[in-house]
Every structure is written in C-alpha cells, then in structure tokens.
C-alpha cells in the first residue's frame, strides 16, 4: 500500500514501540554487545524464518556491509529504485528518534499500526520469543516487506556481517563501503579480523562491488570471494566530500545492476552534515568512528573555526575519535563534551573534556553518536 507521508509519533505509537522493546529487554544483544565466545548465532532467527515460510526469500535484496557509509549508500539506492517505480524497501539501523525509522517501504517509514499488527501476529510463536531484539526487528522487517509485495529491499548490516541478523537474506548483490577500525572488542583488533567478519555476508553466485579498500582488507575480501567462486569489482567513486563519494558509488552500482543512472538530488541524508540551527550555527553529523570522523573533518576543511561538541559510548575511545578529526582538520578547533545523562556515555571531565555553550563565533559541530541527534527537536530551518 502506498504511503504518502511520514507519520508523526503519537502517544499510541510510542506505546507500540515501548511494548516491542520490553518484549526483548532481557535479550537485547544490540545494546549488551554480547556477540562473541559462543553467545551469538543466527540459528534462532533462521529457525523462526523457516517457521514463517522464509519471508526474506520473497523479495530480491541488496546487502551492504562495511564501516562508514552504509546508511548513505542504502538511502541512495533506495531512492533510485523508487524513482524507477520499483516497490522498494529499506532496512537500516540504528535509528535517530523512532524504531519505525528502521523499516521503510514505498517512500515512508512503516506505519506503527502495521508494525503492531505484525508483532501481534507472531509474538506468541515460540521461536519468535527466543529471538534477540535485533533478530526480532529484522524478522519483522522481512515479514512486512513480504506482506507488501516489495520487489527489492536494500538491507544494511547492523554490526559486522558474518553473525549479523541480516545475514539471513539470500542477497543477489553484496556491497562493501570502506572497512576500517570499529567495534574492535567485538569484531577483532586487526583490520584482517574486522574484514573477515564483514566478508561473512558473501555467498556463492552473488555480484559484489566494493569501495577501494586497504591492501590487507582487500586481500581478505578477495580470498573469501575466491573461495565461493565469485569475484569483487572495486569501483572508484568521485567527489569532494564523503556525501558526494557515497552517491557516486551508488550511481556506479545502480548503472551496472539496473542499467539506469541514479539522481543524487533524490538522496535525503538526515544526520549527515545536517543543519540544526542557523543562529547559533549548529551542524550535526553522525560520524562515530575514526574513518567517519576523518571524512567529516575533510568535508569541513574550509571552515576557519570549529567548536566540536562530541560524545560517544564508552565502548569507543573518545580520544581516538578526536585525534582522527584533528589529523585532517587544521583550522582553529575547540573541543567540548556534549553532555548526556546516560552512564553508557562519557561524563564531564572524562577524556579531558568539559561541556561548553554553543557559540555564534564558530561553527558548532555536534558529532560522535547517532544518539546526539535525538537531543534536538525538529524545527523549521528555512528562516
């Protein structure tokens, strides 16, 4: 069914979201990060999907893995598909404000009522009750895509690839954005280890495209592909900043796969170089690892003075994020901690940072976590 506009989150919608989250509070691997040492596999999800007749096999899919740029690439491909009149879906994670943002189809996020109906239909099934939070919402996305006769879905991995819940789709196309250090405590401490986890999405018979990669990453990807009898086509994107390069890569892939040129003006990328306020000037960016912090700094290289308001989850090294930004940006820089009342994030004084006010004398850049975007109310920025 067509969706004309995004639905605002009413009190009832929030209660639907809260109900779903409570269902899986005790088994939320997405937040607990219990991922290795035998604590995680995709078998429970595979069993549930089989019980439901494998809804993930009733639509074509494009699977995206990597460290930086998955969301942007997914958004561009999704928009290109819609413009060419495909019944298209997009599954991403995490979200900014609402859980429903993760499941999008036919030009809007899933309606809370449809999400609720799907949960009610399957929540009493024993195999569903054994799923983790991320397993469950992935399964719901597949159910909704299948029920709406989606032709093709663009699916972003949540974390890694090999053991990710999304790695239950029989994707005909696999894409890799740049692979770099991130989630080392989960994916491994070397680029080879991290690349091996990402390469786990590869399957025999797939068509595979990748951004240029570091030599050791490319070696791992190519070894995995060769073992499956497939090859990887490495595409060189163009552009002055990461947004342009992400769209350039999306256009190149789309032109090969669908014999049509995508239009970058269709790509709406919330959370990427997004203006929050004009006075004082506040820009938000979802950069949250070293490679994306360097890409952000590159995009802002022409700015003479930046006030960086940053915070991230404690599992990340905040100092290394700042170092990555400073390795590229050479203008005048002041750094502050963006305060959050959450013990999972850094507190005032830690990492040598204190909170600071937004100034009219510099470009205030808020970054380090997707969570920070939800701290700003939606507002009209046209005045």
N, C-alpha and C positions, 0 to 999 in steps of 0.2 A: 504494500500500500504506500502511496506517495506521502511524503512528509514535507509540508510547505515551509515550516519554520521551527527553530529550536524551541523546546518547551521550557519555561522557567520552572525552577524548583520550588514548588509549593510545599506547605507543611506536610501534606499527604505524601508527596514524592519523597520527602526526606525520611518519612517513617518507613517507606518501602525500602529505601537504601539502608537505613539503620537495621531493619529486620534481617536483611540479607547478610549484613556484616556480622550481626550477632550469631547467625547460624554457624559461622565459621571462625568465630573468635578464638576458639581453643586450638584451631589447626591452621593458623594463618602463616604459612611459610613465607609469604611476600614480606611480612613485617619482621618475623623472627629470624629470617635468613638462615634457618637450619636447612642446609642444602646438600652437604656432603656427608661422608662417613656412613653411608647406608641409610640416611634419614629421608631420602627423597628419591622417587622414581616416577615415571609416567604411567605405571601399570594400573593404578586405581582409576585414572582418567580413561585410559584405553578400555578398561572393563566397562565403565559406565557408558562410554560412547558406543561400544558394541551392543550393550543392552538396549540402547536407543536407536539401533539401526545405522550407526555411523553417520550422523548428520553432516560431519565435516567432509564427507565424500560426495555430497550432493551439490557442491559448487566448486568451481575452479579456484585456485588460490596462488597468491604470490607471497613468499615468506621472506622476511627481512631480518638480518642479524647484524651485529657489529656494536661499536661503542658510541659513536657520535653521528647523529643524523638520521636515525631510524624513523623518528616521528615525522620529520620534514619530507623524507622520501615517500613514506606511506601516504601523507597528505597529498603530495603532488600526483602520485599515481592514481589515487582515489578520485581526485578532481578530473584528471584526464579521462578516466573511464566514464565518469558521469557525463562529461561533455560529449562523449561519443555514444551516449544513450545506452550504456550498459547498466543493468541492475547491479549496482556495486555496493560492497560493504567494506568497512574498515574496522580493524580491531587493534587498539593501542593500549599502552599502559606506561606509567600510572596516569592519574587524572589530576586536573587542577582543582576543580570545585565539586564536581558531581561524578559519582560512579558511572552514571549513564553516558558520560563522555566517551567511555572506552569502546562502546559499541555504536557504530554509526552505519547507516544504510540509507541509500537513496536521498542523500543530501541533508540529513539531520541525524542527531543522536537518537538512540532508541527511546521510544515513549515509555515513561515509567510504568504505565498501565500494562503495556505489553511485556515489559521486564517482569512485573509482578505476576502476570498470568503464567509466564514460563516457569518461574520459580515454584509457584503453587502446583503446577503440573508434575514437577519432577522431584520436589524436595522430600517426598516420603519414600522415594526409591532408595533401597539400602545402599546401593553403590554410590548414589549421589551424596549420602550422608558421610561417606568415607573420604570425600574429596577435601583438599585444602581450599582456602579462599581463592587462590589464583586458578587452580584447577576448575573450581565451580563456575567462576565468571567466564572462563574460557569456554566451558561446556555450554553455558547459557548463550554466549555469542554464536556458537555454531548452531545451536537449536534455532535461534532467531533468524540467522541467515538462511538456513534451510527452509524454515516455515514461510519466509518471504520470497522464496524462489530467487535468491540472489544468484547472479550468473558468475560473479568472480569477487573474491574478497582479498583485500590487502591486509596481511597479518604481520604485526610486529612482535618479535620475541620479547618476553618480559625480562629475562635475565639469562645470559649465556646462550644456550641453544640445544645442546645435547639432551639435557634433562628438563628443558623448559616445557611447560604445559602446551604451548602452541606447537610443539614438535610432534603433534599427533595428526597434523594435516598432511594429506598426500600432495603437497605443493608441486606444481609443474615447473615453477620458476623460483629460484633462490637468489637473493641479493645480499651483498655484503657492503655495508658502509665502512669507513675506516675503523680498524681494530687497534685498540690501544689499552693502556693500563686502566683498569676499573674493577671494582669488586674483587680485589686480589685475594681477600680472605676466603672467598667463595670459589672463584674461578681459577686461582693459581697466581703465583708470584712472578711468573715469566711470561713474555709475550707468546712464546710457543704454547704454554699451558692454556692461556686465555684463548688463543686462536683455535686450539684443539676443541675447546668447549663450543665455540661459535661454529666451527666446521661440522659439528654434530647435526646440523639441520640438513646437510646434504643427503640426497637419496639418488639411487640409480635412475637414469632416464631424464633427469632434470636438465633444464637450461639454466646456466649460472652466470651472473655478472657481478663484478666487484669494482669498487674504487681501487685506485692504486694502493698497495699495502707495503709495509716494511718488509725487507727481504725475508726475515725469519717467519713472519706471518704468512707471506705468500707461499713459502715452502710448505708450511703445514697445510694450508688450504689446498694446494695443488696435489700434495700426497694423498689427502683424503679423497679428493675428486678422482684421481687416477685409480684408487682402489675400488671405486664404484663404476669405473668405465665412462666417466664424464670428464669434461674439461671446463675451465673457467675463462670467460672473456673479461679482460681487465679494460675498463673504459676510463679515459682521461677527461674529467669534467673541466669546464672553463668557468671563469667568473672571478670577480674582485673580492668576494667575501663568501662565507660558508653558505649563506642562503642561495646565492647565485650558483655556486658549485653543486649544491644538492639538487637544485632544479635542473641544471644542465645534465647531471647524471640521470635523473628521472626521465628527461626528454629522450636521451640516448637509448635507454632501455625500452621506453614505450615505442619509439620508432621502429625498433627491431622486432619487438613482440607483437605489436598491433598495427604496424605499417602506417602509422599516423604521427603527426607532430603534436606534442603537448604544448599548451599555452601556460607559461609560468605566471601570468597575471591571474590565473584561476586559483593559485595556491594561497590559501589563507593559513598563516602560520602563527597562531596565538602562542605567546610565550617566547617568541624568537625576535629579539630586537624590538620589543613591543613598548610603545609609549604608554605610560601610566598617567603621567601628568606633564603639562607644558610649563607650569609655574607653581612650584619649582620644577625644573626639568628632571623627570624620573623615567628611566628606561629599565624595563625588566628583560632578563634573558635567562633561559632555563639551563644554561651551562652548569654542569655539576661534576665534571671530571677534568683531568688535565688537558686532554686534547680539545675539548669544547671550550675550556677557558682560554686556550691559546687562540682558537678560532674567533672567540668573542673579542679578544684584545686586538686581533688583526682587523676585525670589522670596525673597531673604534680607534684605529691608529691615528687618524687625523685630528681627534679631539685633543685640545691643549691641556685640559684639566679634567680629571675624573675623580669623583668621590665614590669609592667602591663600598657598597653595603652588602656584606656577604655572610652566609651561614650555610651549614650543611649538616648532615647526620654524622654522629661521632664515628661511625664506621669508616668515614672518609678522613683523609689527612687534610685539614683545612690549610695548613701551612703550604702543602704542596700545590694546592689549587691557586693560592696567591702567587707562589713562585712561578707557576705556569703563565699566569696573566702578566706578571712583571717581566717575564722573559721576552715578551713580544711588545708590550706597550711601554713606550719610552717618554711619554709626557709626564706632567705633574700628577702624582697619584696620592690620594689619601684613602686609607682603608679603615673601615668601621665594621663592627659586628651588627648584623641585623638581628634584633632580639626576638626570641621565640620562647614561649612558656611551654617547653616540651623537653623533657630530660634526654630525648634521643638526639637533641641538637646541642651545639656549643653554647656556653654561657658567657656572660660578660667577664672579661679578664683572661679567658682561656685563649690560647693561640696568640696572646699579646694584643687582643683587640677589645675595644670598648664601643658601645653604641654611640651613634652620632646623629645629629639632626640633618634633614635634607636641606641643602643649601641652594640658593639661587645663583651662586657664583661659580658653580661647576656642574658638569653633567653627572647626576646621581645615577649610578648603575646598581641595580639590585639583582643579585645572582647567587648561585651555589646550590639551589634546590628548587624543585617544582613546587614544594610546599609554600615558598615565599610568595608565589603569585596569588595564592588564595587569601593573602592578608590584605589585598587591595580590592575594594568594592568596584564593581563595574561602573564606568562613568562615561559620559559623553566627552570626547576629546576634540570635538570639532571647533570649540570656541578659542 
